């Protein structure tokens, strides 16, 4: 099975590439700068281009079995990258007949804003308003695309190890600032390629203890 990974040079994207190769997937990466790839480029099919470019998107998605989107806004707090990529790739995927897509969003964007902690809610309404607003727009585009999508809302990402000690839930009442490693997020996203459990649904990812605390409060 061939996966197209967007954001392969990023910290979560690098985890996705490494784990996908270890799991036996064929990996294609659409990247602006192939030299930034951390994995062995000889094991990856690299397409050089911009994920917001229609021609590059069409070339990259052709022949893929699924698309995984792990693009961040970087340090640009006014980035509109998420929505531009969504609007580019939805028609590209339809034209190529590729239906499955797993997208990394951010906890606190869109419908998950009320679930975030007090400080995060304040930041997302002020300093990060443009960035998180764009993520919400992108999520809406994916939801209405008609594709077989899964939106992954991860709490604060860390560079910690792959633990498997996490949970996917529909809701979460954040207490403090919950975290999850990028390696665990990558593991979950890859598992969705061949699973229908979260098909056309949104999954909130957090460490198992945080999810258990929420269930206790909700109960």
N, C-alpha and C positions, 0 to 999 in steps of 0.2 A: 504494500500500500504506500502511495506517495503522498507526503504532506507538504503543503506550501506554508512556510512560516514567515510571517511579517514581524519585523522587529528582532530578527535573529542576532543582531549585534548588541542588543541591549542585555541587561543583567538577567531578566526573566527569560528573554529569548534565547540567550546562550544556554540556559538550563534546559529549555525545550529542545534545542538542537542536540545537546549531549545525550539527554535521556531518550529522545526519539531514535537516534542512531543505535544506542545500546539496546533498545527494544526491537530493533530490526526493521524500522521504517526506512523508506527511501525519503530523503529530505531535500527539498528545494527551498532556497532562500532568496527572497527579493530584497536586495540591499542597495543603498546608495553608494556605499564604500565597502567593497569586498575585503579590503585589507583589515577591516575592523572585526572580521569574523574570528572568534576565538577557537572554534573547532577546526579540525583538519579539513581544509577546503577541498582536498582530493576526494573526500567522502560525501561532499555535498554538491548538489547541482545549483550553481550560483547564477542568478539573473540580476544583472546590474541595472538599477533603475529606481525611480521614485514611485512609492505606493499610491500617490495621488494622480499619477499619469495613466491615462486610459490605455495607451498602447502597451506600456510596461505591465499593467495589471492583466491585460488580456493575454500577453505572452506568458506571464508567470503562472497564471491559473490553469492554462490549458494542460490537460492530462493529469491534473491533481485529483486525488480522491477526497481530500478535505483541506480546509484552510484554517490555520490557527493565527489569530491576531494578538500580538503582544507588544503593541507600540505604545510608547510613553510620550509625554509632552516635553521631556527633558527639563531644562531650567526655564523654559518659556512659559510663564504663568498665563499668557494670553493665547496659547497655542490652540488652533482649530484643526489640528491634524486628525484627531479621531473622527470627526464628522466628515472631513474631506475624503479620508480613506474609505469610510463606509459608503459614501455616495459613489465612489469610484468602483469599489469591488462588488457591490450588489449586482449591478448590470453585467459586470465582467463574469461573475460566477454564473449568472443566469445564461448568458450567451455560451459559456463553456460547458454547461450542464453539470456543474459542480454544486451540490446541494448542502453539504455539511460544513458548518463554520463554528468555531469556538472562539469567543472574544473575551479578552481580559479587560474589564472595566475597573472601576475603583469604588470601594465602599464609601458611601457618602455622596455618590452621584445619583441624580434622579430620584427614583422612588425610595432609595436607601438613605437619603439625607436624614429623615426623622429618626432613623435607627442609630445614627452615629453619636459619639460622645459629645458633650457640650462644647468643648474646645474645637473639635473638628467641625461641628455644625457652624460655629462662628467663623472659622477660617474659610469654609466652603461658601459662605454667604458674602464674604468680603474679599480677602486677598486672593483666594483661589476661585472666585466666582466665575470668571471667564473660562478657566480650564475645566472645571467640573461641569459647567453649563454645556460646554462643547461635548464632553463625554456623554451627558444625558441626551443630547441631540443625536449623537452617533448611535447610542443604544436604541433610541426610537426608530432610527433608520433600519437597523438590523431586525428589530422586532416586526416591523411592517414589511419586511423584504419578501416574505413567502419562502425563504430558505429554511433549512433545518438548523436553527441557531441554538447556541447555549451561551448565555452571558454569565461571566464569572466575576463576582464582586469580591475582590480580596481586600482584607483589612490591611493595615500598614505592613509593607513588605520589608523583609530583612534578608541579609546574606547568610543566614543560618543554614545548617545542614538539612538534608532530606530526612524527615523523621517518620512520615506516615501518620503522625499524631495530630490529625486535623479532622474537621467535620464540615460538611456542606449542609447548609440549612436554608430555609425559605426566608426566615426572619432572624434578626439578631438585635438584642439590646446591648449596645456597647457600654462597657464600664471601663473608664480610663482610656487607654490607647492600645487595643488588642493588636497583636502582630502575628505574622505567619511568614515562613521562609519562602523565598522565590522557588526553591527546589521543590517544596511541597505543592506549591501552586502549579508548577510545571507538571508534576506527577498527576495531579487531578485533571488538568486540561487534556493531557494525552489520553487518559483513561476514557474521556468522553468521546473520543474519535470512534470507538466501536461500541459505545453504550447509548441507549435511548433513555436512560433514567432521567437526565436533565434536558431532554430534547424540547426545544421551544419553551424553556424555563430559565429562571435566573437563580444561580446558586451563590450564596454568601459563604465565603471560605474564612474560617478562623481556626485557631487551635482548639482541640477537643474540649479543654477545660473551659474556655470562653463560651463555647456552644452549650455545654452542659449547664453552666451558670445561668444562661438565658432560659433554658428549658425549665430550670428550677424556679426562676422568677415568674415565668409565664404560667407555670402550674399552680 
